[in-house]
Structure formats: structure tokens, C-alpha cells
Amino acid sequence: MTVIGDGAVGLMAVLSAKRLGAEQIILMGRHTERTDLGRAFGATDVVEERGDEGVERVRELTGGDGTHAVLECVGTEQAIVTAFAVARDGGTVSRVGAPQYEKVPMGFGEFMRNLTLTGGVAPARAYIEELLPEILDGSLQPGRVFDRTVGLEQVPDGYRAMNGRQALKVLIRP
């Protein structure tokens, strides 16, 4: 599996893939603190390159085939283009990054490769009963993505820190 994006969504994708038994998890990201956490969560490989170089690196890591499952966790058009490029023929691309564009660039080439495109907002409440016991007993630690804590009056600063890549995810304390 390939996860595109080393933000909180991408890191949760890595954690989930590992929990579900993925043997190879390729994380595409360029922020060392984040990709280090991705490795701790279960990423077997990190690809820092972007564009054609990143696609080529993923292809090298998969014996030239690409991966059967790709999670696009960024939401940009370039990220979805990369997702299609690293997917193996007959594979599935899941869009879980909030889209920042209107039209998906999925044309005849992707059609002929028999790619499946899916995605949407996660039904998080549906997983609470299954995941909460693992979080409470410490065997699953998704809270590691929170790397800054702010009070209510500092919420704008927290958002600026995340936007400026100085914080991965901000926890708000009353």
C-alpha cells in the first residue's frame, strides 16, 4: 500500500494499514519529524521525492508494479495524479484528503488500467467500539500526532502553526 501525505490523515492511514496487516506500507512525505512518526506507526518505506521521481521510486520499491491500494491523504490535484501513477493496474485509489479541486483528472488512461476510485469522509463513529479499547490499553496510540497544545485563546495560533508546518496537529485545552 502507498500513503500519499505525511500529515495527520496520512499518518493515521499508516497506523491503520499496519493494524490491518499490510506488509509493505510506503509513505510519501518530506517532513522528517512526520515520516519518522510514520515509520514508528508502521511505514516500511519513505519516499521523499515528488512528481515523476516519486512515482519511479514507488515503482522501484514494488518491483515495477505499483501498489494495489493507494490512499491519497493530501487533497491536491497533484496528489491524486501521483496516486493514479503509483497504483498498479487493477488497483484502488482512495481519496481521503479533503479535495481542493473540482474535477478529478481520471481519463482514458486510468480507465484502460482498470483503476477504481473511491473515498469520502470517514465514518469515525462506526469504529469507536472497535478501536477505543485498543487506545485505552495503549496498544494503539493515534494521539502521537498531537505535537502542540494550546488554550482556547490560542486557537488561531494553533491553526497558523499547522498551516506553516510548525505543528502536525494541535490539541486544544480549555
C-alpha positions in Angstrom: 0.0 0.0 0.0 1.1 3.6 -0.6 0.0 6.5 1.5 0.4 9.9 -0.1 0.9 12.7 2.5 2.6 12.8 5.9 0.0 14.9 7.7 -2.3 13.6 10.4 -4.6 11.9 7.9 -1.7 10.2 6.2 -0.2 9.1 9.5 -3.5 7.6 10.6 -3.6 5.8 7.3 -0.2 4.3 8.0 -1.3 3.3 11.5 -4.5 1.8 10.2 -2.8 -0.1 7.4 -0.3 -1.6 9.9 -3.1 -2.6 12.3 -5.0 -4.3 9.5 -1.9 -6.3 8.5 -0.3 -4.6 5.5 3.1 -6.0 4.9 4.5 -3.1 2.8 3.5 0.5 3.6 5.1 3.2 1.5 4.7 6.7 3.0 5.2 9.5 0.5 6.2 12.6 2.5 9.1 15.1 3.0 8.9 16.2 6.6 11.4 14.2 8.7 9.6 14.5 12.0 6.4 13.3 10.4 8.0 10.5 8.3 9.8 9.3 11.5 6.5 9.0 13.2 5.2 7.3 10.1 7.9 4.7 10.5 7.0 4.3 14.1 3.4 3.7 13.1 4.5 1.0 10.6 5.7 2.5 7.3 8.2 0.2 5.8 9.5 2.7 3.3 9.5 6.5 3.0 9.6 8.2 -0.4 10.6 11.9 -0.2 10.7 12.5 -3.9 7.7 14.1 -5.7 6.4 14.0 -9.2 7.9 11.6 -11.7 10.9 10.9 -9.4 8.5 9.9 -6.6 6.4 7.7 -8.9 9.6 6.0 -10.1 10.8 5.4 -6.6 7.5 3.7 -5.6 7.7 1.6 -8.7 11.2 0.5 -7.8 10.0 -0.5 -4.3 7.2 -2.6 -5.7 9.2 -4.4 -8.4 7.8 -2.1 -11.1 4.2 -2.9 -10.5 3.0 -0.1 -8.2 0.7 -0.8 -5.2 -2.7 -2.4 -5.2 -4.1 0.2 -2.7 -3.3 3.9 -2.6 -4.5 6.4 -0.1 -4.4 10.0 -1.3 -4.3 12.0 2.0 -3.5 15.5 0.8 -6.4 16.7 -1.3 -4.5 18.4 -4.1 -4.8 17.6 -7.8 -1.1 16.8 -8.0 -1.5 14.2 -5.2 -4.4 12.4 -7.0 -2.3 12.4 -10.2 0.5 10.8 -8.2 -1.9 8.3 -6.7 -3.1 7.1 -10.1 0.6 6.9 -11.2 1.7 4.7 -8.3 -1.3 2.4 -8.4 -0.8 -0.9 -10.0 -3.2 -1.9 -12.9 -6.5 -3.0 -11.4 -5.7 -1.2 -8.2 -7.8 1.1 -6.0 -7.1 4.8 -5.2 -9.0 6.1 -2.1 -9.4 9.9 -1.8 -9.4 10.7 1.9 -7.7 14.1 1.8 -10.3 16.9 1.6 -10.3 17.8 -2.1 -9.1 21.3 -3.1 -10.2 20.9 -6.7 -13.4 20.3 -8.6 -12.7 17.7 -11.3 -10.7 14.5 -10.9 -8.2 14.0 -13.7 -9.2 10.5 -14.4 -9.3 9.9 -18.1 -9.0 7.2 -20.7 -5.5 6.1 -19.4 -6.8 5.4 -15.9 -9.9 3.7 -17.4 -7.8 1.4 -19.5 -5.7 0.5 -16.4 -8.9 -0.6 -14.7 -8.3 1.7 -11.7 -11.0 2.1 -9.1 -11.5 5.5 -7.4 -13.3 5.7 -4.1 -13.2 7.9 -1.0 -15.1 10.2 1.2 -15.5 11.4 4.8 -14.6 8.7 7.3 -17.5 7.3 9.4 -15.4 7.6 12.5 -18.2 6.9 15.0 -18.6 3.5 13.4 -15.2 2.5 14.6 -15.3 3.7 18.2 -16.4 0.5 19.8 -13.7 -1.5 18.0 -10.8 1.0 18.4 -11.3 2.6 21.8 -10.3 -0.4 23.9 -7.0 -0.6 22.0 -6.4 3.2 22.5 -7.3 2.9 26.2 -5.0 -0.1 26.8 -2.1 1.7 24.9 -1.7 -0.8 22.1 -2.9 1.8 19.6 -1.5 5.3 20.0 -3.0 7.7 17.5 -2.6 10.6 19.9 1.1 10.8 19.0 0.1 13.1 16.1 -0.7 15.9 18.6 2.6 17.7 18.9 1.3 21.1 20.3 -1.2 22.1 22.9 -2.9 25.5 23.1 -5.7 27.1 25.1 -8.9 28.4 23.6 -7.5 31.9 23.2 -4.6 30.5 21.2 -6.6 28.5 18.6 -5.8 30.9 15.7 -2.1 30.5 16.6 -2.6 26.7 16.5 -4.1 26.8 13.1 -1.3 29.1 11.8 1.3 26.6 13.2 -0.4 23.7 11.4 -0.6 25.7 8.2 3.0 26.7 8.5 4.1 23.1 9.1 5.4 24.0 12.6 2.8 21.7 14.2 1.4 18.5 12.9 -1.9 18.5 14.9 -2.8 20.9 17.7 -4.7 19.8 20.8 -7.0 22.4 22.3 -7.3 22.5 26.1 -10.0 24.7 27.8 
